[in-house]
Amino acid sequence: MSCIQSAYIHIPFCKQMCHYCNFVKYYYTEKRATEYLHALEKEIASYIPGDGNKLRTIYIGGGTPTALDKEQLIWMFETLHRKFDIAGLEEFTIELNPGDIDEEKADILKAYGINRISFGVQVMDDDMLAQLGRVHRVKDVYQTVNILSKKEFTNISLDLIYALPNQSVEQFQQSLKEALQFKLPHYSTYALQIEPQTVFYKRHKKGLLHRPREEDEVTMYQILKESMAANGVKQYEISNFAKPGFESKHNLTYWNNEYYYGFGAGASGYVPGKRIANLRPLPIYIEKAGSGEKPILEIDKIGVREEIEEELMLGLRKNAGYDERIFQHKFGLSLKDFYSDQLNKLIRQGLLTVKQGVWKLTNEGMLLANLVFEEFILDDHELEEKMRRAKIIDKNLPI
């Protein structure tokens, strides 16, 4: 069995462009979507020959995958069922937006084995949805939840964004309260990030984007954690909360620093020794992939330094923490010997704790996670010195 057990598939089409999103996305047209799906099929075949291949998880994201019409959805699913053993998947996720799906589309998702829905709500407030450039309104959230419930989808994740422009703590609290009343098994909740090449970025540069104060953002995060706990939804990663057994298996692939394919325009994959980023412009992707070539923009080689850095940065995101025995097993190194100065510093600062060899972010560490992760970045000289000091020579992990 291959060491790559997961695949992300990007469908870059949207009916509307949100003001905060910098993912690869294009306005939907039937013609370009059909061309894209044919190119996508060829890209998958260029990496994975044959049919009935086994994976643990597939995640179809976007864009908005359900922007595809019914015939295109069926064609995509038929392709995936031919290429992969869908019945053997542990998790098969698709993203959708409120109002994007009717009962007929829901029936298609059900018939083709989708067993997890990632639901892009963002905020339960019509005025703020309009400010975000979202098409849907709160009534569409209720309608979509009703459709999914009627079709017996039980593994549903709802996405929220907080620290929105002009959002007060009280407004966030009300939005969160309304989202929690659906009693869904999974919630992903992120602070707004101002990304380049977005409408919000342009407004921010002009001083026209009025974000909440930093202390209000911290308060929102604390309210988030307390509200989730009070509703029996357990935090298992910095921004993700789930009822027991409903943690995202696909996203845990990322946080466990495991390998995955990335298919589609602008998608990224992680395979042994390298990270692969695909071409982003749709016409160029379609031309390359459609002709049977791998539509690669760039390949970053991953050596031991990158592996070690990413291991800590990703592993510490999880509430379960990071077990130093995993580090020893993967790298033949003692985590405490390798990062002793950094770990001791972070403990003194109250950002990390350790118990029985398991390292975890504290509550403050979660708020300042990026500062914690910066401590694990090494230059080549530091890496060589630490490897030499540890008396480790491993030809399988080239520096």
N, C-alpha and C positions, 0 to 999 in steps of 0.2 A: 504493500500500500504506500502511496506517495506520502512524503512528509508534509505536503500542502493539503490541508483539509477544509479550507474555506475559500469562498469566492465572493468578491463584491462586483456587482454589475451596475454600471451607471447608465441611466436613461435621462438625457439632458434636456428634456422638453418641459416647458411650462406654458400655462395660459396667460400668466402675468409675472412680471419681474419684481420680486420683493426688494425693498430698499436696503436691506442689510446683508443680502446673500451674495457671496462671491464664488459659489460653486459654478462649475461649467454648466451653462444653461442657454437655451435658445427658444424662441417662440415656436410653438408647435405648428407644423403644417403636415398634412397627411403624406405628401410626397417625400419630404425630407425625412420624416420618421420611418417610412418604409425603407428608404435607402439605408438609413442608419441601422435598422435591425438586420438587414442582409449583411452589412459590413461587420456588425457585432458577431454574428454567427461565424463568419470567417476568422475573426480574431480569436474567438474561443477555440476553434479547430486548430489554429496555428500553434497553440500552446498545449492543447489536450486532444490527442488523436483518438479516434474510435468513439464508441457510444457506451452508454451505461456506466460512465465513470463515477466512482464513489467519492463523496465529500461529506463533511459533518454539517456545514452550514452554507447557505447562500443568502445574500442580502442584496435586494434590488433597490437602489436608491436613486436620487436625482438632485436637481430637477424634480419632476413629478411623474413617476412611472405610470400612474393612472391617468395621465394626460393622453396616453395612447388610446385610440378608439378600440372598440371591442374586438374587431377582427385582428388588429395588430397585437393586442394582449394575447389572444389565442395563439397567434403565430409565434410570438416570443416564447410562450409557455410550451408549445409543441417542440420548439427547438431545444429548450432546456430539458424537457423530458427525454428527448432523444439522446442528448449529450451526457446526461447525468442520471444516476439512480435516485430520483426524487423521493421515492418511497422510503429510501434508506437515510434521508436527511434527518438530523435531530432538530434542525430549525430552518425554516424557509420564510424569510421576512420580505415584505414589500412596504415601501413608504407610500402614504397617500395623504391628500389634503381634504379637509372637510368640504363637502359639497361636490367632490370630484367623482363620487361613485354612487351609482344607483343599485337597485337590487340585482339587475342583470350582471353588472360588473362584479358585484360581490359574489354572485354564483360562479362566475368564471374563476375568481381567485380561489374559492373553496374547491371547485372541481379539479383544479390543477395543483392542489396540495399546499397552498400557502397556509401556514399555521401560526404566523405572527404578523401583526400589523403595527407599523410605526406611523403615528398619527400626528401630523404637524399642525397643532392648534395655535401655539405661541402665546396667546393671551386671550382671556375671556372678557373682552371689552371691545365693542364695535368701533369706537373712536380710535383706539390705539391700533386696531387691525388696519384701519384705513391709513393711519400714519406709517405703518410698516409696509404699505403697498400690497397687503393681502387682499385676495378677492373674496374670501369667505367671511361670513359674519357668525356671531355666536349661535344663532338659530341653526346654522348648518352643522355646527358641532353636535348638537343634540340629534339632529336628523341622521347624521352619519353614525353616531353611536347606536341609535335605534336600529339602523340597517345591519350593522355588524353584529349586534346582539341577536337580532332575528335570524341571522344566518349562522349563529352559534360559533362565532369567533370569540375565543375566550382569552387568548394571549394578545393583549392590546397594550401598546405603549403610547403615552400621550406626551408630546413635547411642549415645553413652555420656555419662554425667554423672559428674564427679569432685568431690572435696571434699564428699562426702556426710556426714550426721551420723554421728559416731563412726567414720568411715572413716580407717584408717591409710594411710600411704604404701605399706606392703607389701601391704595389701589392694587398693589401687588398681592397683598394679603387676601383681598376680596376675590381676585382672579384665581389665586391658588385654591381658596376655599371652594369656589364653584367647580374647578377642575377635579378636585378630590371627591366631590359628591357623586361622580360617576363610579367610584370604587373600582377603578381599573387596577390591574396587577403590576403595572410598570409605569414610571414617570421619569422622563429625562428633562432636566431643567438647567438652563445655561444663562449666565450673565451675558448681556449683549456685548459683542466684540465689534469694533469699528474696523471693517476690512477694506483694503484698497480696492479700487474699481467698483465701488458701490455708491448708490445715491447718498447714503448716510455719510460715507467718507468725504464726499464733495461738500456736503453741508457742514461737516465737522471742520474741514479746512477753512471754511468761510466764517466759522464761529456761529453758525446758525443751528447747531444741534445741542440742545440743552439736556444733558444727562443728569441723573441724580447724583448727589454728593457721595463720596466714597463711603462715608459712615452709614449712609442709607442703604447702599448696596450690601454692606456687611450685615446690617440688620435684616435685610430681605433674605440673605442666605441663612441666617440663624432661624428666622421664621420658617423658611423652607424645611430645614432639617427637623425642627420641632413638630411642625404640622404633619410631615410624612410619618414620623415615629408615632405620633398620636393616632394616626389612621392605620397603623400596622403595615406601613410600607417601609421596608428597611433599606437604609443607605448601604450600597455595596461598592460604590465608586464615587469620586468627588461630585459628579453631577447626575448620578443615576441611582434610582430607588426602586425596589421591587418587593413584592410579596415573596415569601420563600418558594423557590423552585421556578420563579419567573425571571431570573436574571438573564440578560441577553447573552446567549452562548456565542453569537458571532462577535459582539463587541469585546467579550472576554478574550477572544483570539488576539485582538490588538493589545489589550492590557497585559496579556501573558507573553507578549513579544513573540508570538508564533507566526508562521508563514501563511500567506494568503495570496490568491490571484486578484488582480484588479483589471476588469474588462470594461471598455467603453472610453469615450472621449474624456480626457482629463483624469481618468481613473489612475490610482496608484496601487502597485502590488509589492509584496515583500516575499522574495524567494531566497533560497540559500545564497548568501554572499552578496546580495544586491537588492536595492530598491529600484523599482521601475516606474517611471511616470510616463503616461501616454500623451500623445499630441492632443491639444485642446481645441483648435479651430475645427468646426464640424466638417467643412468640405475636405480639408486635408486628411482628417481621420477617416472619412468615408472612402476617399481615394486610396489611401494606403492599405487600410484593413480590407477594403473591398477587393483589392488586387491580390490578397493573400499574404501581404507583408505584415510583419508586426509593427503596429503604429506607435513606435516608441519615440518619445521626446528626449528623454535622458535616462541614463542608468547611473546610480550612485553605488559604488562598491562599498560594502559594509565590512570593515575589518574589526579586529578585536576591540579597539577603542569605541567605535560606534555601538557595537553589540553591548558592551558593558554599560555605557551611558544610557542607552535606551532601555536596558533591562531594569535599571533603577527608576528612571523617570516614568516608565509605564507601570511597573509593578507596584510602586508606592501610591499610585492613584486609587488602588483598591482598598476598601475598608478592611479587608482581611489582612492587609499588609503584605510585606515581602519577607519570605523565609530565607535566611542566609544560607541554608543548606542547598537551595536551588542554585544560588550563585556558585557555591563550591562545586556542585555537580556539573554545571555548564562550563565553568571556566577553569576549574582546578585551582581556584584561588580562595582564600579566606576573605569574606566581605569586610570583616573588621580590620584585618591587616591591610587590605588594599585601600580602604576609605576611612581609616581610623580617625584622622584629623577632622574630616568633614562630618563624620557621624557624631563625634564628641561635641563638636561645635553646635550642631543642630539640636542635640539633646540639651545642651546648656541654654540654648535660645528658646527652649520649650516648643520646638517645631516637630520633633521626632520623639518616639518612645520605643523601647525594646523590651520584649518579654519572651523568654525561652527561645531566643534567636529569631523572633519575628519582629520586624521593624514596621512601625506605623506612623502616619502623620497624626499629629494632635489636631484638635479643632482649629487652633490658630495656624497650624501647618497646612491645613486644607485651604484656609483663606489666603495663605502666602505660598501656595504650592510651587509657583514658578521660581520663587527665590530659593526654595529647597532644591528644586531640580538643577538649578544653575551650579550648585555645589558639586555636582557629579560630572561636570564637563571638564575633560582633561585635554591638554595639548599633547603633542606627540612626545615631547621631552619628559613630561610628567608620567605618561604611560610607560615609556621605556624604563624610567627610573623605578617605578613601582613594580614593574614586572621583574626587573633585575633584583630588587630588594626581596621580592617574594621567591626568587630563585626558580622562576617558572619559565620553561621553554616549551612551547607547544606549536609544532609546525602546522597544526590544523587551524590555528588562529593567527594568521599573518598580521603583523603590525602594519 
